[in-house]
């Protein structure tokens, strides 16, 4: 089964606007993580939220987790052109592996 | 900041040839992972390696694939007889428990 499906698949906004990406998953998790990938580059860890947490902040990032709905959201406030990248959610469960979703391609126009 | 280093950054190989992708993980880490990402698609788990043994592997990780830690520091992924569909980015990663995974910058494998 697929775990960690992001929505939308692509998002285009103007610099200064907020960007919201959503992630849904199917099985129980220990934690959920968000990663960023610039085109053709490696994955960079952004933030981790544990299954007993509901909200977490890191700089301009805000992540929420609703385990009853098996969903998470990533909010990037006051976006910048440099935020242009693909963003992936990944779930970590008892199998000791990360399972990634298909990602959201974010474009921030200057 | 600790890094995971992968070499080469790009490799082009003929179909049917063997390739070895190398990773130098963060020192003193015992868990290692290989993931791959076909262009434009999601990142897929291949295999996890703990204490010099395979811990978990996916359906993708068939008999053509193998992993080794030949010298206690390097960590390799070998594909014995490459196929066109093996063309992808391959990432190794180590977990930083509670803080996410550190991924290498990847090896882009192109099979022609």
Interface residues (C-beta under 8 A of the other chain):
Chain A: X33 X35 X40 X41 X42 X43 X44 X45 X46 X47 X48 X88 X90 X95 X96 X97 X98 X99 X100 X101 X102 X103
Chain B: X31 X33 X35 X41 X42 X43 X44 X45 X48 X55 X56 X89 X91 X93 X98 X99 X100 X101 X102 X103 X104 X105 X106 X108
